[in-house]
Amino acid sequence: MSSATPFPERIELSGEGLVLRDWTEADLAAMPELFDHPDIAYWTPIVSPFDEAAARARLDRDRQLRAEGTTILLAITVDGGAPLGEVMLRRTPEGPELGYAVGPAHRGQGLAARAVRVMAAYAFEQLGAEQVILELEAENAASVAVATKAGFRLLDVPLIRGEEKGRPYALQTWGMNRS
């Protein structure tokens, strides 16, 4: 799975009662409501505060990473309409890494777990991946619950340590194998 292989210019994935679709200019106004939140600022590398300028920069970066063939960011929706969060697929040497963020008003509906399963299916079917991974902090109970609910298991690999926004972190690696 070479990172030189481009991703499709447009992607829309359906399943589990969701439609995962490309972010568009029409979503810019909704993005701060989804991403400008203390939980997202703390647990993710998403910029904070997250305002309309941050939304524009994120959309531009999304398109650049897609064109480079490294990362896909898709809006989580139930019907292709209003975005409720985001799911990510990033190509890494270890295989596709998935990530997610759900807007505070839309939590508790299983959106992240369902979106991760749909994106994992894409990685298995379209990218030929044998395994997809999630990297998350053990203290992030909500993300641990998503990983478990989505069918991932904790892998016996060293923690990934680093610092983000001045805060040290230690990430566990969770995996799901092609069935």
Steps between C-alpha positions, in 0.01 A plus 500: 500500500714787375426852610555604138168339403252786487164485668191566288419869464151436636407240761162413645461192716169367631425244767384452857237773454765757406624684194867601522566773246752760394512828689384796288497879522139470615626329818735780607239673720411173679859391573568729801188363675642149455868558577523804733458303823727433802485119450613527139765757590635268772491157335571582133754698300215712355582869544336692784325738510331374184338788310403562140863571401599166655218333306628649171857390579378148588303468176802617297731261688248214450513556124881522498542176700247321276687613188829379654340160563569500874173583679124501449275713723127438457200664663282260701134548404185290527367596156774684311380830650610675818842393636495349850871427525797374306674171429858480377710242320874564486748275323788407732786248471306279749188510284196725485440696822146616570389790716179683580342797671127538563342835578390533865131532405512168311673269747341189650349379170779259405607726212876459555493119530277467193710747297820316597353165389392650164846655448670172603292316238621754241863438603456122474301498174647793305854527639567131560598559863545194723460704820386848598608672819380761746742689723348636819573586860394246762354787708267599216212282616270609216755399235575170672125432497483584127794269422344213695152555355641518145671161544862604554730332749798640689824393331808393693730770360696778671320823590550792264620792710507863398380847577213694344397855593748495790347183650683165513308197376540123475293332230389139503466326163174314435454279196228341290594228253337428168241231569 
